[in-house]
Amino acid sequence: MNHFEQFQAALDLTKVSDTVFSFVPNSKYFVGNTPHGGYLLALMNKAMTKVLPHPSAINSNIYYLDRTEPEPAELHVEVIRTSKGSSMGQVKLIQNEKITCLYSSLCSDFHYMKGHSGLTTPLPEIMNSVSKDNFKVMNYENFKLGSTPSFIQQLDMLVHPNHAWWDREISTDDAEARCSAYLELQGGVADTFVLSYLSDILPPVVQNKYGPLGWVPTLALTCNIRQLPQTNQLFIDGLAKDISNGYFEQDCNIWDMNGNLVATSRQLAKILKSEEKISS
């Protein structure tokens, strides 16, 4: 089974009722012993589109309210509005009688969307600043054995050499809070579920500036899927800014290799004990 097929299998949902689905988190898409945030986003995206009349979540917002455990859970879907061109709903991830994630999305259908396109966002110049052959496989094993999260191991990911904080030549002073990388789930062109997963695929990019910071939880994530990609391989560029009281925003853009911007995301995350880990 290739990476694309494996990911689709990991999104398997069991129908409990017309608006309730159960699932067991797949450990291949974990951070330590916790389901990865982008994987949970993809699961909730799938539950939503099983209920709403439109197949593609073009805007999604998820709040990570509590830890989701590696055990069975349910997704409860609520339809908020439907119309000819779009529909909207909400999903609650419920586990052990508490809501761990709250998700809302606006859905439409790319096959019927039409209108003027312009003001394009081109692939970033940094993509061509060095040869692709010099990009580095994201793998932390030479930094600390066993530290590469399982969700990173389920795709091909090549990182710009200046953003490979675990294995690079530039100093921390010269480094950006940024990560640029080639991405691919071998076996298929990314659908909206894969793009949901990839919208949170980058480890906290502040680590490229400050080094390993431990667990940096995502509190909220917005993902906009702009169009479906035309190529298997994609390119992502993520940038963090404005750390305030330990909180920061991380913005990501994802393109296909034809230069089409296919998805954008913004998340709010927190550096735990940031004053100890960075200021000192």
The 8 nearest C-alpha neighbors of each residue, nearest first, counted from 0:
[[1, 4, 5, 2, 3, 186, 6, 8],
 [2, 0, 4, 3, 186, 5, 185, 184],
 [3, 1, 5, 184, 185, 4, 153, 6],
 [2, 4, 186, 184, 6, 5, 1, 187],
 [5, 3, 7, 1, 6, 2, 0, 8],
 [4, 6, 2, 8, 3, 7, 1, 0],
 [5, 7, 9, 3, 8, 4, 2, 10],
 [6, 8, 4, 10, 9, 5, 3, 11],
 [9, 7, 5, 10, 6, 11, 4, 3],
 [8, 10, 6, 7, 11, 25, 5, 24],
 [11, 9, 7, 8, 42, 12, 6, 41],
 [12, 10, 8, 9, 13, 22, 7, 42],
 [13, 11, 22, 21, 20, 10, 14, 46],
 [12, 14, 21, 20, 22, 15, 11, 19],
 [13, 15, 20, 16, 19, 12, 21, 17],
 [16, 14, 20, 19, 13, 21, 17, 18],
 [17, 15, 19, 18, 14, 20, 13, 75],
 [16, 18, 19, 15, 14, 50, 20, 76],
 [17, 19, 76, 16, 75, 50, 20, 77],
 [20, 18, 75, 16, 15, 74, 17, 76],
 [21, 19, 14, 74, 15, 13, 73, 12],
 [20, 22, 73, 13, 72, 12, 74, 14],
 [23, 21, 12, 72, 71, 13, 73, 24],
 [22, 24, 71, 70, 25, 72, 21, 69],
 [25, 23, 69, 26, 22, 70, 34, 71],
 [24, 26, 27, 9, 28, 23, 29, 34],
 [27, 25, 28, 29, 24, 34, 69, 149],
 [26, 28, 149, 25, 29, 150, 153, 152],
 [29, 27, 150, 26, 35, 149, 25, 34],
 [28, 30, 34, 35, 33, 26, 150, 149],
 [31, 29, 148, 33, 35, 32, 34, 149],
 [30, 32, 33, 29, 148, 149, 34, 146],
 [31, 33, 30, 29, 69, 34, 68, 26],
 [32, 34, 29, 30, 31, 68, 69, 35],
 [35, 33, 29, 28, 30, 36, 24, 67],
 [34, 36, 29, 38, 30, 37, 28, 33],
 [37, 35, 39, 38, 40, 34, 199, 217],
 [38, 36, 196, 40, 199, 39, 35, 195],
 [37, 39, 196, 41, 35, 40, 36, 42],
 [40, 38, 42, 36, 41, 37, 43, 35],
 [39, 41, 37, 43, 38, 42, 44, 195],
 [40, 42, 192, 44, 38, 195, 39, 43],
 [43, 41, 39, 45, 44, 40, 10, 38],
 [44, 42, 46, 40, 45, 41, 47, 39],
 [43, 45, 41, 47, 42, 46, 40, 48],
 [44, 46, 42, 48, 43, 47, 41, 49],
 [47, 45, 43, 49, 44, 48, 42, 50],
 [46, 48, 44, 45, 49, 50, 43, 51],
 [47, 49, 51, 54, 45, 50, 46, 44],
 [48, 50, 46, 47, 51, 45, 54, 52],
 [51, 49, 48, 47, 18, 52, 46, 17],
 [50, 52, 48, 53, 49, 47, 86, 78],
 [53, 51, 50, 54, 48, 86, 81, 49],
 [52, 54, 107, 51, 106, 108, 55, 48],
 [55, 53, 48, 108, 107, 52, 106, 56],
 [54, 56, 106, 107, 108, 57, 53, 191],
 [57, 55, 106, 58, 105, 104, 59, 107],
 [56, 58, 224, 106, 223, 55, 105, 107],
 [59, 57, 223, 105, 104, 56, 222, 224],
 [60, 58, 104, 222, 221, 103, 56, 223],
 [59, 61, 221, 103, 102, 220, 104, 222],
 [60, 62, 102, 220, 101, 219, 63, 103],
 [63, 61, 219, 101, 100, 64, 218, 102],
 [62, 64, 100, 218, 65, 219, 99, 61],
 [65, 63, 99, 100, 62, 66, 218, 98],
 [66, 64, 99, 63, 67, 100, 98, 97],
 [65, 67, 99, 68, 64, 33, 63, 100],
 [68, 66, 99, 65, 33, 34, 69, 94],
 [67, 69, 70, 33, 66, 34, 32, 94],
 [70, 68, 24, 33, 32, 67, 34, 71],
 [69, 71, 68, 23, 24, 72, 67, 94],
 [72, 70, 23, 22, 24, 21, 73, 69],
 [73, 71, 94, 22, 21, 93, 23, 70],
 [74, 72, 21, 93, 20, 92, 22, 75],
 [73, 75, 92, 20, 91, 19, 21, 90],
 [76, 74, 19, 91, 90, 18, 73, 92],
 [77, 75, 90, 18, 89, 19, 47, 74],
 [78, 76, 89, 88, 90, 79, 75, 18],
 [79, 77, 88, 80, 87, 89, 76, 51],
 [78, 80, 88, 87, 77, 89, 81, 86],
 [81, 79, 87, 86, 78, 88, 82, 85],
 [80, 82, 86, 85, 87, 83, 79, 51],
 [83, 81, 85, 84, 86, 80, 52, 87],
 [82, 84, 85, 81, 86, 107, 52, 53],
 [85, 83, 82, 107, 86, 108, 53, 81],
 [86, 84, 107, 82, 106, 83, 81, 53],
 [85, 87, 81, 106, 80, 82, 105, 107],
 [88, 86, 105, 80, 79, 104, 106, 81],
 [87, 89, 78, 79, 77, 103, 104, 80],
 [88, 90, 103, 77, 102, 76, 78, 104],
 [91, 89, 76, 102, 75, 101, 103, 77],
 [92, 90, 101, 75, 74, 93, 100, 98],
 [91, 93, 74, 100, 98, 99, 73, 101],
 [94, 92, 98, 73, 97, 72, 91, 96],
 [93, 95, 72, 96, 97, 73, 98, 92],
 [94, 96, 97, 93, 72, 98, 71, 68],
 [97, 95, 94, 93, 98, 72, 99, 73],
 [98, 96, 93, 94, 95, 99, 92, 65],
 [99, 97, 93, 92, 100, 91, 94, 96],
 [98, 100, 65, 64, 92, 67, 93, 66],
 [101, 99, 63, 92, 64, 62, 98, 91],
 [100, 102, 91, 62, 61, 90, 92, 63],
 [101, 103, 61, 90, 89, 60, 91, 62],
 [104, 102, 89, 60, 88, 59, 90, 61],
 [105, 103, 59, 58, 87, 88, 56, 60],
 [104, 106, 87, 58, 56, 86, 57, 59],
 [107, 105, 56, 55, 86, 57, 85, 53],
 [106, 108, 85, 53, 55, 84, 54, 56],
 [109, 107, 110, 55, 53, 111, 54, 112],
 [110, 108, 112, 111, 107, 226, 55, 227],
 [109, 111, 108, 112, 113, 107, 227, 54],
 [110, 112, 109, 108, 113, 107, 84, 114],
 [113, 111, 109, 110, 108, 114, 107, 84],
 [114, 112, 111, 115, 109, 110, 116, 108],
 [113, 115, 116, 112, 117, 111, 109, 110],
 [114, 116, 117, 113, 118, 112, 119, 225],
 [115, 117, 114, 118, 119, 113, 225, 259],
 [116, 118, 119, 115, 120, 114, 121, 259],
 [119, 117, 120, 116, 121, 115, 260, 259],
 [118, 120, 117, 121, 116, 260, 259, 258],
 [119, 121, 260, 118, 122, 259, 123, 258],
 [122, 120, 123, 119, 258, 260, 259, 254],
 [121, 123, 258, 124, 254, 120, 126, 260],
 [124, 122, 125, 126, 121, 236, 127, 120],
 [125, 123, 126, 127, 128, 122, 121, 129],
 [124, 126, 128, 127, 123, 129, 179, 159],
 [125, 127, 124, 128, 123, 129, 122, 179],
 [128, 126, 129, 125, 124, 130, 131, 123],
 [127, 129, 125, 126, 124, 130, 159, 131],
 [130, 128, 127, 131, 133, 126, 125, 134],
 [131, 129, 132, 133, 127, 128, 134, 126],
 [130, 132, 134, 133, 129, 127, 126, 159],
 [131, 133, 130, 134, 135, 129, 157, 159],
 [134, 132, 131, 130, 135, 160, 129, 159],
 [135, 133, 159, 158, 131, 160, 157, 132],
 [136, 134, 158, 157, 160, 137, 133, 159],
 [135, 137, 157, 138, 156, 158, 134, 155],
 [138, 136, 156, 157, 135, 158, 139, 163],
 [137, 139, 140, 136, 147, 141, 151, 152],
 [138, 140, 147, 142, 141, 146, 143, 165],
 [139, 141, 144, 143, 142, 138, 145, 146],
 [140, 142, 139, 143, 144, 138, 165, 166],
 [143, 141, 139, 140, 165, 144, 166, 146],
 [142, 144, 140, 146, 141, 139, 145, 147],
 [143, 145, 140, 146, 141, 142, 139, 147],
 [146, 144, 147, 140, 143, 139, 148, 142],
 [145, 147, 144, 143, 139, 148, 140, 142],
 [146, 148, 139, 145, 138, 149, 140, 151],
 [149, 147, 30, 150, 151, 146, 31, 29],
 [148, 150, 152, 27, 151, 29, 28, 30],
 [149, 151, 28, 152, 29, 148, 153, 27],
 [152, 150, 149, 153, 148, 154, 147, 200],
 [151, 153, 149, 150, 154, 148, 147, 155],
 [154, 152, 151, 150, 2, 149, 27, 155],
 [155, 153, 184, 152, 183, 156, 2, 151],
 [154, 156, 183, 182, 184, 157, 153, 185],
 [155, 157, 182, 181, 137, 136, 154, 180],
 [158, 156, 136, 135, 181, 180, 134, 137],
 [159, 157, 180, 135, 134, 179, 160, 136],
 [158, 160, 134, 162, 161, 179, 180, 135],
 [159, 161, 163, 134, 162, 135, 158, 167],
 [162, 160, 159, 163, 167, 169, 174, 164],
 [163, 161, 178, 159, 160, 164, 207, 177],
 [162, 164, 160, 165, 166, 167, 161, 158],
 [165, 163, 207, 166, 162, 167, 210, 206],
 [164, 166, 163, 142, 139, 167, 210, 141],
 [167, 165, 163, 164, 168, 142, 160, 141],
 [168, 166, 163, 164, 169, 160, 161, 165],
 [167, 169, 170, 166, 161, 160, 164, 163],
 [170, 168, 167, 173, 161, 174, 171, 172],
 [171, 169, 172, 173, 174, 168, 167, 208],
 [170, 172, 174, 173, 208, 209, 169, 207],
 [173, 171, 170, 174, 208, 169, 175, 209],
 [174, 172, 170, 171, 169, 175, 208, 161],
 [173, 175, 171, 208, 172, 170, 207, 169],
 [176, 174, 177, 208, 207, 173, 162, 205],
 [175, 177, 205, 208, 204, 207, 239, 238],
 [176, 178, 238, 204, 175, 237, 239, 207],
 [177, 179, 237, 162, 204, 236, 180, 238],
 [180, 178, 236, 235, 159, 158, 237, 177],
 [181, 179, 158, 157, 235, 234, 159, 182],
 [180, 182, 234, 157, 156, 233, 235, 158],
 [183, 181, 156, 233, 155, 232, 234, 180],
 [182, 184, 232, 155, 185, 154, 231, 233],
 [185, 183, 154, 3, 2, 186, 155, 187],
 [186, 184, 2, 183, 3, 187, 1, 154],
 [185, 187, 3, 1, 184, 2, 4, 188],
 [186, 188, 3, 185, 231, 189, 184, 4],
 [187, 189, 231, 230, 190, 228, 229, 186],
 [190, 188, 193, 194, 187, 228, 231, 191],
 [189, 191, 193, 192, 194, 188, 227, 228],
 [190, 192, 194, 193, 195, 55, 189, 56],
 [193, 191, 41, 195, 194, 190, 196, 44],
 [192, 194, 196, 189, 195, 190, 191, 197],
 [195, 193, 197, 191, 196, 192, 198, 189],
 [196, 194, 192, 41, 198, 193, 197, 37],
 [195, 197, 37, 193, 38, 194, 198, 41],
 [196, 198, 200, 194, 199, 195, 193, 37],
 [197, 199, 195, 196, 200, 264, 194, 37],
 [200, 198, 37, 197, 201, 196, 36, 195],
 [199, 201, 197, 198, 196, 202, 37, 151],
 [202, 200, 199, 203, 204, 178, 237, 197],
 [201, 203, 204, 200, 199, 206, 178, 205],
 [204, 202, 205, 206, 201, 215, 249, 239],
 [203, 205, 206, 177, 176, 207, 178, 202],
 [206, 204, 176, 207, 208, 203, 209, 239],
 [207, 205, 210, 209, 204, 208, 211, 203],
 [206, 208, 164, 205, 176, 204, 210, 162],
 [209, 207, 176, 174, 206, 205, 175, 171],
 [208, 210, 206, 207, 205, 171, 211, 277],
 [209, 211, 206, 207, 208, 212, 164, 205],
 [212, 210, 206, 213, 209, 207, 165, 164],
 [213, 211, 210, 206, 214, 276, 215, 270],
 [214, 212, 211, 215, 271, 270, 276, 206],
 [213, 215, 216, 212, 271, 270, 211, 269],
 [216, 214, 270, 269, 213, 271, 268, 217],
 [217, 215, 268, 269, 214, 218, 270, 271],
 [216, 218, 268, 219, 267, 215, 269, 266],
 [217, 219, 63, 268, 267, 62, 216, 220],
 [218, 220, 62, 267, 266, 61, 217, 63],
 [221, 219, 266, 61, 60, 265, 267, 222],
 [222, 220, 60, 265, 264, 59, 266, 61],
 [221, 223, 264, 59, 58, 263, 224, 60],
 [224, 222, 58, 263, 57, 262, 225, 264],
 [225, 223, 262, 57, 226, 261, 58, 222],
 [226, 224, 261, 262, 223, 57, 260, 227],
 [227, 225, 261, 224, 228, 109, 262, 260],
 [226, 228, 261, 190, 229, 225, 191, 189],
 [229, 227, 255, 230, 261, 226, 189, 188],
 [228, 230, 255, 227, 231, 188, 257, 256],
 [231, 229, 232, 228, 255, 256, 188, 233],
 [232, 230, 188, 187, 183, 233, 189, 229],
 [231, 233, 183, 230, 182, 255, 256, 181],
 [234, 232, 255, 182, 254, 181, 256, 183],
 [233, 235, 181, 254, 253, 180, 182, 255],
 [236, 234, 253, 180, 179, 252, 181, 254],
 [235, 237, 179, 252, 251, 178, 253, 180],
 [238, 236, 251, 178, 250, 177, 179, 235],
 [237, 239, 177, 250, 249, 176, 251, 204],
 [240, 238, 249, 176, 248, 204, 205, 177],
 [241, 239, 248, 242, 247, 249, 238, 176],
 [240, 242, 247, 243, 248, 239, 246, 249],
 [243, 241, 247, 246, 245, 240, 244, 248],
 [242, 244, 246, 245, 241, 247, 240, 269],
 [245, 243, 246, 242, 273, 274, 247, 269],
 [244, 246, 270, 243, 273, 269, 242, 247],
 [247, 245, 269, 243, 242, 244, 268, 270],
 [248, 246, 242, 268, 241, 267, 240, 269],
 [249, 247, 267, 266, 239, 240, 268, 250],
 [248, 250, 239, 266, 238, 265, 267, 247],
 [249, 251, 265, 238, 237, 264, 239, 248],
 [252, 250, 237, 264, 236, 263, 265, 238],
 [251, 253, 263, 236, 235, 262, 237, 264],
 [252, 254, 235, 262, 234, 261, 260, 263],
 [255, 253, 260, 234, 259, 261, 233, 258],
 [254, 256, 233, 257, 259, 228, 258, 230],
 [255, 257, 258, 233, 230, 232, 254, 234],
 [258, 256, 255, 259, 229, 230, 254, 228],
 [259, 257, 256, 255, 122, 254, 121, 260],
 [258, 260, 254, 255, 257, 261, 228, 256],
 [259, 261, 254, 253, 262, 258, 120, 255],
 [260, 262, 226, 225, 254, 253, 259, 228],
 [263, 261, 224, 253, 225, 223, 260, 252],
 [264, 262, 252, 223, 251, 222, 253, 224],
 [265, 263, 222, 251, 221, 250, 198, 223],
 [266, 264, 250, 221, 249, 220, 251, 222],
 [265, 267, 220, 249, 219, 248, 221, 268],
 [266, 268, 248, 219, 218, 247, 217, 220],
 [269, 267, 217, 218, 247, 216, 246, 266],
 [268, 270, 246, 245, 215, 216, 271, 247],
 [271, 269, 215, 245, 273, 272, 246, 268],
 [270, 272, 273, 269, 215, 245, 214, 213],
 [273, 271, 274, 275, 270, 276, 245, 277],
 [274, 272, 276, 270, 271, 275, 245, 277],
 [273, 275, 278, 272, 277, 276, 279, 245],
 [274, 276, 273, 272, 279, 277, 278, 271],
 [277, 275, 273, 274, 278, 272, 279, 212],
 [276, 278, 279, 273, 274, 275, 209, 212],
 [279, 277, 274, 275, 276, 273, 272, 209],
 [278, 277, 275, 276, 274, 273, 272, 209]]
